[in-house]
C-alpha cells in the first residue's frame, strides 16, 4: 500500500500518472471522485479521498520563461529542486524555497508551504496564475486579476487538478549561509525582530532545553547584505564546522554553510536535493501565529518543555510575510511558524492538544500539510474568508468530486 513520506498516512486509492493535459481531462471526466496528489510529503490527511489519486509528475516538465522574464510557467508536478536548477540556467530565481527541495510545486502551493524570511512570503504567494482542470474536465486559466484568485491558490485540491503554475521570478543571486551555536531563547524573546532580521532568511532550531543550546541559521543574500562577518551574534558563537539541525546527525545531507556563497537554490533549502534528509521516521506539526503573538507562543512552549522535549527531534522557528490568499496560514498578517519534528511516537497525540490549547487562542493556524488535533470548527474559525472559500468550492465542484477528507470536514464545520 502506498503511504506518505513518513509511512504515517496510508493511501488505499489507485494512483494514475497522466502524461498530457488531454489525458488529465479524460480521467477527470470519467471519475466520480478524483484528487490531485503531490510528492506525498504531507503528514496530514489532506490527500486522503475515496476516489482516484492523480499525480502530475509525469506531465511535461518544461520551464517557460515569460518575455519580460518576470514569471515562469512550470508543471505542477515539477519538484523545486528541478525548478531551481532550471531557473538558475536561465539566470532567474525564486524569492523563497522550503527547507526541503524534494517537494512538488503544486503540492507546496496548495498547502501554503513556506520557507523563512521577514520580507519573504509563502511559496504560494509567488503564484501569479494557475491552469486547472476543473471537476467537469474543462481547462480554466486563473489569474491574479480574477476576483476570486485568492481562493484558488491554497485550495488543497478542492477546485480541480492544477496542471501548471505561473510563478514570479527575479534575477538569480547568491546566498551565504552561516550557523551560530549556543543561542539562548531568552535572547530570541528579548530581541525577536533583531534576531529574525539578521539575514534574508533566518531559522532558529531548539529542543526547548533550559541551557542556551539553540542553533541560529543565517542565510544572507550576497547582493544585498553580503556574508555574515561575525556580528550581530546575539551571544551565540559561529560554528566552525558544518551542522545538521539535529546536532548529533551527519551534516552531509545539509546545504553548504561556513559562509561559502553559492546559488540561491543550493543555499535557501536546508537539505541537498541529492540526499534524502532523513529516514522519514518522524511526524511533523506546525502552528503559524500572528507575528505580534510569537513571543507569547515561544514562552508558552518553553513552559511545556518537560512534556515536549522527550518526544521531540527538534523545533524550527521561522518567519514569513503576510499574504492575501484566503486559506493561507499567513493570510492577513506577518506570521511566525513554530514547527515540531517529532519522533514517530503516538504519545505526541497526548501532547498536541495541550500545545494547541496554548497556541490557538493566540491566533495560531495549523499547517495544512502537518498533523493537528484541532477540530474542523477550530480550523475554520481562524480563516476570515472561509465562507467565500466554501462558496467557491460549491460553485466549481457542487458534487464534491475533488474533495479530500479534510475539505469535506471544512465544508460541513
C-alpha positions as CSV (number, residue, x, y, z in Angstrom):
1,X,0.0,0.0,0.0
2,X,1.2,3.5,-0.8
3,X,2.0,5.8,2.1
4,X,3.2,9.3,2.6
5,X,6.9,10.0,3.1
6,X,6.9,9.0,6.8
7,X,4.7,6.0,6.4
8,X,2.1,7.5,8.7
9,X,-0.7,8.1,6.2
10,X,-1.8,5.2,4.0
11,X,-3.4,5.7,0.6
12,X,-5.7,2.9,-0.5
13,X,-6.7,4.6,-3.7
14,X,-5.2,3.8,-7.0
15,X,-2.7,6.3,-8.4
16,X,-2.5,7.3,-12.1
17,X,0.2,9.5,-13.7
18,X,-1.1,11.0,-16.9
19,X,1.4,12.3,-19.4
20,X,-0.7,15.0,-21.1
21,X,-3.3,17.6,-20.4
22,X,-5.8,15.8,-22.6
23,X,-5.3,12.6,-20.5
24,X,-5.9,14.6,-17.3
25,X,-9.1,15.9,-18.7
26,X,-10.3,12.5,-19.8
27,X,-9.5,11.0,-16.4
28,X,-11.3,13.7,-14.5
29,X,-14.4,13.5,-16.7
30,X,-14.6,9.7,-16.1
31,X,-14.2,9.6,-12.4
32,X,-16.9,10.0,-9.7
33,X,-14.1,11.1,-7.3
34,X,-10.6,12.3,-8.1
35,X,-7.9,14.1,-6.1
36,X,-4.6,15.7,-7.1
37,X,-1.6,14.4,-5.1
38,X,1.9,15.8,-4.9
39,X,5.1,14.3,-3.6
40,X,3.5,12.7,-0.5
41,X,5.5,14.9,2.0
42,X,2.4,15.9,3.9
43,X,1.7,14.4,7.3
44,X,-2.0,15.3,7.4
45,X,-4.9,13.6,5.7
46,X,-5.1,16.4,3.1
47,X,-4.5,13.9,0.3
48,X,-6.9,11.2,1.6
49,X,-10.0,10.7,-0.5
50,X,-12.3,7.9,-1.5
51,X,-11.5,8.4,-5.2
52,X,-8.7,8.1,-7.7
53,X,-5.4,9.8,-7.0
54,X,-4.0,11.7,-9.9
55,X,-0.3,12.7,-9.9
56,X,1.1,15.4,-12.2
57,X,4.8,14.4,-12.0
58,X,4.8,12.8,-15.5
59,X,3.4,15.9,-17.3
60,X,5.9,17.7,-19.5
61,X,8.4,19.4,-17.2
62,X,9.2,22.4,-19.4
63,X,10.0,25.8,-17.8
64,X,8.6,28.5,-20.0
65,X,10.0,32.0,-19.3
66,X,7.8,35.0,-20.0
67,X,9.1,37.5,-22.5
68,X,9.6,40.1,-19.7
69,X,11.4,37.5,-17.6
70,X,9.2,38.3,-14.6
71,X,7.3,35.0,-14.5
72,X,7.8,31.4,-15.5
73,X,5.2,28.6,-16.2
74,X,6.0,25.2,-14.8
75,X,4.3,21.8,-14.4
76,X,2.6,21.4,-11.1
77,X,4.3,18.1,-10.7
78,X,7.8,19.5,-11.0
79,X,9.9,19.4,-7.8
80,X,11.5,22.6,-6.5
81,X,15.0,21.0,-6.9
82,X,14.5,20.6,-10.6
83,X,12.9,24.0,-10.9
84,X,15.7,25.7,-9.1
85,X,18.3,24.2,-11.4
86,X,16.4,25.1,-14.5
87,X,15.8,28.7,-13.3
88,X,19.4,29.2,-12.5
89,X,20.4,28.2,-16.0
90,X,18.1,30.9,-17.3
91,X,19.6,33.4,-14.9
92,X,16.5,33.5,-12.8
93,X,15.5,32.8,-9.2
94,X,12.6,32.4,-6.7
95,X,12.4,34.6,-3.6
96,X,11.9,31.6,-1.4
97,X,12.4,27.9,-1.0
98,X,11.2,25.5,1.6
99,X,13.6,23.5,3.8
100,X,13.2,20.5,1.5
101,X,13.7,20.9,-2.3
102,X,12.2,17.5,-2.8
103,X,8.5,18.7,-2.7
104,X,6.4,19.4,-5.8
105,X,5.3,22.9,-6.8
106,X,1.6,22.0,-7.0
107,X,1.5,20.3,-3.6
108,X,3.5,23.1,-1.8
109,X,1.3,25.8,-3.3
110,X,-1.9,24.0,-2.4
111,X,-1.0,23.6,1.2
112,X,0.6,27.0,1.9
113,X,4.1,25.6,2.4
114,X,6.8,28.2,3.3
115,X,10.5,28.9,3.9
116,X,11.7,31.7,6.1
117,X,12.3,35.5,5.9
118,X,10.7,38.6,7.2
119,X,10.3,40.0,3.7
120,X,9.5,36.6,2.1
121,X,6.0,35.2,1.6
122,X,4.9,31.6,1.5
123,X,5.7,29.6,-1.7
124,X,2.0,30.1,-2.6
125,X,2.4,33.9,-2.6
126,X,4.7,33.6,-5.7
127,X,1.8,32.3,-7.8
128,X,0.6,34.7,-10.5
129,X,-1.6,32.2,-12.4
130,X,-2.8,28.6,-12.4
131,X,-4.0,26.2,-15.1
132,X,-6.7,24.0,-13.6
133,X,-8.6,21.1,-15.0
134,X,-11.9,21.7,-13.2
135,X,-14.2,18.8,-12.0
136,X,-16.2,18.8,-15.2
137,X,-13.0,18.3,-17.2
138,X,-12.7,21.8,-18.7
139,X,-9.5,23.8,-18.6
140,X,-9.6,27.1,-16.7
141,X,-6.9,29.7,-16.5
142,X,-7.0,31.5,-13.2
143,X,-5.1,34.8,-13.0
144,X,-4.2,37.2,-10.2
145,X,-6.6,39.8,-11.8
146,X,-9.6,37.5,-11.2
147,X,-11.8,38.5,-8.4
148,X,-11.7,35.1,-6.7
149,X,-8.0,34.4,-7.4
150,X,-7.2,34.4,-3.7
151,X,-9.4,31.4,-3.2
152,X,-7.8,29.2,-5.9
153,X,-4.2,29.1,-4.8
154,X,-4.2,27.5,-1.3
155,X,-7.1,25.2,-2.0
156,X,-6.0,21.7,-1.0
157,X,-7.0,20.3,-4.4
158,X,-10.7,21.1,-3.8
159,X,-11.1,23.1,-7.1
160,X,-9.7,20.5,-9.5
161,X,-6.4,19.3,-10.8
162,X,-3.8,22.1,-11.1
163,X,-1.6,21.2,-14.1
164,X,0.6,24.2,-14.4
165,X,1.6,27.1,-12.2
166,X,2.9,30.6,-13.1
167,X,5.4,31.9,-10.6
168,X,7.0,35.3,-10.1
169,X,10.8,35.2,-10.5
170,X,13.7,37.6,-10.3
171,X,17.3,37.7,-11.5
172,X,19.5,34.9,-10.0
173,X,21.5,35.7,-6.9
174,X,23.9,34.0,-4.4
175,X,23.4,33.2,-0.7
176,X,25.9,32.7,2.0
177,X,24.9,30.5,5.0
178,X,26.3,30.6,8.5
179,X,25.2,28.7,11.6
180,X,25.6,30.0,15.1
181,X,25.5,27.8,18.2
182,X,24.6,28.3,21.8
183,X,21.8,30.8,21.2
184,X,19.7,31.5,24.4
185,X,16.0,31.6,23.8
186,X,15.9,34.5,26.3
187,X,17.7,36.4,23.6
188,X,15.2,35.3,21.0
189,X,12.3,36.6,23.2
190,X,14.0,39.9,24.1
191,X,15.3,40.7,20.6
192,X,12.9,38.8,18.3
193,X,12.9,41.4,15.5
194,X,16.7,41.8,15.5
195,X,17.3,38.0,15.5
196,X,15.0,37.3,12.6
197,X,16.1,40.5,10.8
198,X,19.7,39.4,10.8
199,X,19.6,37.8,7.4
200,X,17.4,37.4,4.4
201,X,16.2,34.0,5.7
202,X,16.6,33.1,9.4
203,X,15.7,29.9,11.3
204,X,16.1,29.1,15.0
205,X,16.3,25.4,15.9
206,X,15.7,24.4,19.5
207,X,14.8,21.4,21.7
208,X,13.4,23.7,24.4
209,X,16.1,22.7,26.8
210,X,16.9,25.2,29.6
211,X,20.5,25.7,28.6
212,X,21.4,28.0,25.7
213,X,21.8,25.5,23.0
214,X,19.7,26.7,20.1
215,X,21.1,27.0,16.6
216,X,20.7,30.2,14.6
217,X,20.8,29.7,10.8
218,X,21.5,32.8,8.8
219,X,21.1,32.8,5.0
220,X,22.2,36.2,3.6
221,X,21.8,37.4,0.0
222,X,25.2,38.4,-1.1
223,X,23.9,41.0,-3.5
224,X,22.0,42.8,-0.7
225,X,23.6,42.0,2.6
226,X,27.0,40.3,2.0
227,X,28.1,37.3,4.0
228,X,27.8,37.3,7.8
229,X,31.0,38.7,9.3
230,X,30.6,37.9,12.9
231,X,28.1,40.4,14.1
232,X,25.4,40.5,15.3
233,X,25.7,37.2,17.1
234,X,23.2,37.6,19.9
235,X,25.5,35.8,22.4
236,X,26.0,32.8,20.1
237,X,29.1,31.5,18.5
238,X,29.8,30.8,14.8
239,X,30.1,27.1,14.2
240,X,33.5,26.1,12.8
241,X,32.1,23.0,11.2
242,X,29.1,22.2,9.1
243,X,26.0,21.4,11.2
244,X,22.8,19.4,10.9
245,X,19.6,20.8,12.7
246,X,19.9,17.7,14.9
247,X,23.4,18.3,16.2
248,X,24.3,14.6,16.5
249,X,23.5,13.8,12.9
250,X,25.9,13.8,10.0
251,X,25.5,17.1,8.1
252,X,26.4,15.6,4.8
253,X,22.7,16.0,3.8
254,X,22.7,19.7,4.5
255,X,23.4,22.6,2.1
256,X,26.8,24.3,2.3
257,X,27.5,26.6,5.3
258,X,30.5,28.3,6.9
259,X,29.8,31.5,4.8
260,X,30.6,29.9,1.5
261,X,28.4,31.7,-1.1
262,X,26.6,29.7,-3.7
263,X,23.5,29.8,-5.9
264,X,20.2,30.6,-4.2
265,X,18.7,27.1,-4.9
266,X,21.6,25.4,-3.2
267,X,21.5,27.5,0.0
268,X,17.9,28.5,0.8
269,X,16.8,24.9,1.4
270,X,18.4,23.3,4.5
271,X,18.9,20.0,2.7
272,X,20.5,19.0,-0.6
273,X,18.3,17.7,-3.4
274,X,20.5,14.7,-4.0
275,X,20.0,13.3,-0.4
276,X,17.0,12.1,1.5
277,X,17.4,14.3,4.6
278,X,16.3,11.5,7.0
279,X,14.6,8.1,7.0
280,X,11.2,9.8,7.4
281,X,10.9,8.2,10.8
282,X,9.1,11.2,12.1
283,X,5.8,13.1,12.4
284,X,5.5,16.8,11.9
285,X,3.2,19.5,13.3
286,X,3.4,23.3,12.8
287,X,1.5,26.3,14.1
288,X,1.6,29.6,12.3
289,X,1.0,32.6,14.6
290,X,0.5,36.3,14.0
291,X,4.0,37.7,14.4
292,X,2.8,40.1,17.2
293,X,1.9,37.0,19.3
294,X,5.0,35.0,18.5
295,X,7.0,35.7,21.7
296,X,3.9,34.7,23.8
297,X,3.9,31.4,21.8
298,X,7.5,30.8,22.4
299,X,7.1,31.4,26.1
300,X,4.2,29.0,26.3
301,X,6.2,26.3,24.6
302,X,9.1,26.8,27.0
303,X,6.8,26.4,29.9
304,X,5.8,23.0,28.4
305,X,9.3,21.8,27.7
306,X,9.1,18.9,30.1
307,X,6.3,17.4,28.0
308,X,7.7,18.4,24.6
309,X,11.4,17.7,24.7
310,X,11.3,13.9,25.4
311,X,9.2,13.3,22.2
312,X,10.9,15.8,20.0
313,X,13.6,15.7,17.4
314,X,13.7,19.5,17.0
315,X,11.6,22.6,16.7
316,X,12.2,25.2,14.0
317,X,11.0,28.8,14.3
318,X,10.6,30.7,11.0
319,X,9.0,34.0,9.8
320,X,7.1,35.0,6.7
321,X,5.4,38.0,5.2
322,X,1.6,38.3,5.2
323,X,-0.3,37.3,2.1
324,X,-3.9,37.7,0.9
325,X,-4.7,34.1,0.0
326,X,-8.0,33.1,1.7
327,X,-6.9,29.7,3.1
328,X,-3.2,30.5,3.6
329,X,-1.9,30.2,7.2
330,X,-0.2,33.5,6.6
331,X,-3.4,35.3,5.5
332,X,-3.7,38.9,6.7
333,X,-0.7,39.3,9.0
334,X,3.0,38.8,9.2
335,X,3.5,35.3,10.5
336,X,5.8,33.1,12.6
337,X,5.8,29.3,12.3
338,X,6.6,27.1,15.3
339,X,7.3,23.7,13.8
340,X,7.8,20.4,15.6
341,X,9.6,17.4,14.1
342,X,8.5,14.6,16.5
343,X,9.7,11.1,17.0
344,X,7.2,8.7,15.5
345,X,5.6,8.1,18.8
346,X,1.8,8.0,19.4
347,X,2.3,9.8,22.7
348,X,2.7,13.1,20.8
349,X,-1.1,13.0,20.3
350,X,-1.4,13.4,24.1
351,X,0.8,16.5,24.0
352,X,-0.6,18.2,20.8
353,X,-3.9,19.2,22.5
354,X,-2.0,21.0,25.2
355,X,0.1,22.8,22.7
356,X,-3.0,23.8,20.7
357,X,-4.7,24.9,23.9
358,X,-1.8,27.3,24.3
359,X,-1.3,28.5,20.7
360,X,-4.8,28.5,19.1
361,X,-6.0,31.3,21.4
362,X,-3.1,33.4,20.1
363,X,-4.4,33.1,16.6
364,X,-2.3,30.1,15.5
365,X,-3.3,28.2,12.4
366,X,-2.1,24.6,12.0
367,X,-0.2,23.9,8.8
368,X,-2.5,22.1,6.3
369,X,0.2,19.5,5.5
370,X,1.0,18.5,9.1
371,X,-0.8,16.8,11.9
372,X,-3.2,18.6,14.3
373,X,-5.7,17.6,16.9
374,X,-7.8,20.8,16.2
375,X,-11.4,20.3,15.3
376,X,-12.8,21.4,11.9
377,X,-14.7,24.2,13.8
378,X,-11.4,25.4,15.3
379,X,-9.7,25.3,12.0
380,X,-12.3,27.3,10.1
381,X,-12.6,29.9,12.9
382,X,-9.1,31.1,12.0
383,X,-9.9,32.0,8.4
384,X,-12.0,35.2,7.8
385,X,-12.8,34.1,4.2
386,X,-13.9,30.6,5.0
387,X,-17.5,31.3,3.7
388,X,-16.1,32.8,0.5
389,X,-13.9,29.7,0.1
390,X,-16.9,27.4,0.7
391,X,-18.9,29.3,-1.8
392,X,-16.2,29.0,-4.4
393,X,-15.8,25.2,-3.8
394,X,-19.6,24.7,-4.1
395,X,-19.7,26.8,-7.3
396,X,-16.8,25.0,-9.0
397,X,-17.5,21.5,-7.7
398,X,-21.1,21.2,-6.4
399,X,-21.0,17.4,-6.4
400,X,-17.8,17.2,-4.4
401,X,-15.7,15.3,-6.9
402,X,-12.4,16.7,-5.8
403,X,-12.8,16.9,-2.1
404,X,-10.5,15.2,0.4
405,X,-11.4,14.2,3.8
406,X,-10.0,17.4,5.2
407,X,-12.0,19.6,2.7
408,X,-15.2,17.6,3.5
409,X,-14.7,18.4,7.2
410,X,-14.2,22.1,6.5
411,X,-17.2,22.4,4.3
412,X,-19.5,21.0,7.0
413,X,-17.9,22.5,10.1
